Structures are given as C-alpha cells and as structure tokens.
Amino acid sequence: MIRVGILGATGYTALELIRILIRHSEVEIGALTTRQSGRPAASSVHPSLAGKLDLPLEDLSPEQVIERCDCVFSCLPHAASAEVVKVLVDAGRRVIDFSADYRLNDAEVYQTWYGETHPDPERLGRVPYGLPELFASQISQAPLVANPGCYPTAVVLALAPLLAARLIHREGIILDAKTGVSGAGRTPKMVTIFPECNESIMPYNVGQHRHTPEIDQLLGQLAGAPVQAIFTPHLAPMDRGILTTAYTLPVGDTTETAAADALRDFYAEQPFVTVVDTLPATKHVSGTNHCHLAVRKVRDRLLVFSCIDNLLKGASGAAVQNFNWMFGFPEATALI
C-alpha cells in the first residue's frame, strides 16, 4: 500500500484526484494540506466527498508530509510548489507536480513567462514530462514527474505522431483551443462568474498564455527542430473539457487517411488515446481519462481535432496514470 499526500487539496483538480485515489486499491491517502486554519474536514471543502473520505485538511510542514507519505501530489501554485517539492524529493519521496515549475527546461524561459526566479533551477531539464504515451520509460524510474498542462496535453497528443513522422510541416501551425470554466480554477474571477461566462465564448491571453512555451518546447522536441505555432485559447460556457483544432500544412501529398492511420499506429497500444471516425466532442470524454482524436483534410490544410476532459486527462487522471507507471501498477488502475 502506497501512502500518498495531496498538497493544496482545495481545488477542482485536487477533488478529482481524491475521487480517483479513493478507488485505487493500492493507495492510502495519508495527508491533505491547506493553508486554511482549523483542520476543516475534506467533506466540508468538497461536499461530494461526504461519507467517502474521513480526513481533515491540515496546514502541514514538509517534514510532516514526509513522515506520513511515500508519494506526494503537489497541487500548489507555481513557485510555491517547487519550494516544497525540492524538500520532498531530497528526502526520498516521489512527487508528481501539477504546477508548471518543472515542465520547462530553461530557467530564463520560466522567469519570462511566470515572472518568478525558479526556486529549484538545477533540476530543470532533468524531470520527465508526464505524458506516458510519449515518455513512459522515463516516468517509471523518476523521483519527480512534471504533470502536463491541460492545453499542451490536447495539442501534443494530436500532433506528436504527425510531426515525428514528418507528415506535417513545422511551420504555419494554428492552434484554436476552447476550454470549460473549471480550467480557470476554483477561485472566483470576474470573467468566470455565471453572468459573465454563460451564453458567451471569448478568447483570452492571446499570444500570452503560459502554456505557450510548454507547447513550443514539446513540439520542437518531437519534431527535432523549432516549431512555429500560434496558440489561441478560448473560454467556453461549459464546466469542463477542452476541444482543440490544429490547422496544419501537410507534407507532400499526405492524405487524411494516411494521417489518421499514423495516429492509430502510434497509439495502438495506448489505453487512453483513441482515433475516432466521427468528429470528437467534449461530452464524449467528460469524466474520463481519454483523449479522442480525429483528422480531416480541407483544401490545402490538414485539421487535427483533439478532445479531453481538462480536469482528468488534462490534470488528475494523467497524474494517476503517471503514479501507476512510477510504482509499477497497471497503467489504467482506478482510471476510466
């Protein structure tokens, strides 16, 4: 039995993580942390846990977490996460970090996009990126895994096989992505309150979204050279889900069928990625750890559609998938 802890256990991704771990036969949840005082019960913060988890949320020191846990999921904000994670890893605890702190390989790029000096720069570039479909062998041996961002998950799963097989050009990629309101987190913001976001869809952080360097880094790594992509996220009036449409230029006479076959071959042994014949929709993957992909050729463009649940395959489901690889459990354990 693996004793696990969750740092920053009040948000949406933490709730989804708890729900999964409760049904994991090899897990005992030993610590849930919060900065709130008074040791609130998990069910008072997340009412859907009533009768399912009898555990308080506590303001614990890293040393207390180390004493209680073999593995820790950190749902803390960027910078704050690395400050704690480096202590946990140095003490021999295995960690899956939900923040962006270990996703980027370059401390200067991190500082440019996140406005912080990185608290643990020596580890950058040595932490596996937590997409098991691409990096399972690295993840299985790692003391620390950088859980991917939700948008990069949808984008990279869609384009990785096509870039690697040189079926699409590295230039001229346009990424149009739409996400549910839960992607903005649980803390209320003006644009996410109901009267503002209901019956409305809007672009945001155009040219400035912090997932941009993560997407650039991963796609460039897979293509073997820099990739030029324009990424534009949109807020959609739904609770959860991400739909990404990638507009790409095919190499030579690459057909729709050839591209779809390349995706199917690449993911043939992957339990959570499916190439579908129909166009994917967020409803089709909601509440699951699955990614649905589809391809269409329109005039001179190859369009790749990618659909995930932002809270599961885009966050907590992927984290448990990584956990299973790290501890040698069947990859799909506790996941649907």
Steps between C-alpha positions, in 0.01 A plus 500: 500500500640838396437787741427816302452866581341785307637851547249777440195275520223759465480544120316322220797290391563391859137390532523293181828352624344402834206337322736286293730409788210391720432217255868410449555166670868568569467848653446634849448877519708616795504880472297780347644847543360850498598842630158533660494485878284274711558162329179503291362162404553400139124471459447859619732628225378246242142401594492221242748310721251465786500140618794413274804650675535569872813717499571862591689756293800616702769765484795259505872565475702316233653292778156387617405408145823303464421305816152402379550442128692291247376702201366854480281673242566874509207718393669817625544809280816554295810600699332402828493142376871473419592641841333202667563240230878534518488422874279195445712358216824560689349299786433207268130548440367459146301797373259581219488877458187660349656845471710628210813506714674202339342490154739746336867423447633856517494718813507820293196391299325416826578844642381673182161329500438459874668811636689308768856389557484122499542355852667179382676571166752216527228244431365666187549291190542183706137445603289276271196658341197309619346377175533120525399461136836657414727469804393192699849354536632822654197543726522149642847563646458863606495640852317808365261536207370824349129450440409663165284804447150431369535688170842349419360152566229547238740662251796266538294181483346628176821609327786291641459200265457719192802716574713198586403331172558823302142493372437867584717810475651660809397843375156655474331301779194675645355370826143600583405370844187530713474410866236476769484746789652254749830554321521840671497339844268526797588853608232736365601744226290756318511318165403165653197599708174374349356825358827574320582158348158344444375515139830654394830387355814712500870482416742579781874543558553526124872457433564497875367173635751330728454165329655646185866426585402154619334427165797646309749296702319168458414536133855613420642205689279255314563660160874521555501873418313815608128501424310816415149487646244767581299396806173675587292379796130574543273481803183302421177497706534144632631351824779284361670378186745615235450489125804590291505543124852498355529644150812360334663484157550142377834397357475398134187306417422385857135398502238507773510121510878487529498746789224314683683169448820652638315607815338158538832321460676731744237451772410138426625382842383804696185445709395863524540638146250409228478615140130531419324510165244758609596849610578501873304697760573589862194302615656184361799512737354687798571322827764275342875485453460458124612712207307479173675597176371548147641628171345682206662645188351830382650655186873523566476456876502194723278558803561295814234505772580408859257469788570441871352562842720781631471383862577134426719427196605864527593476869401245767442196281838550338656534845365161608607352167851627582472368857414153368807503276723621784393224738458215255121469506296430184476834318119515506461420872216710650451690172209499258 
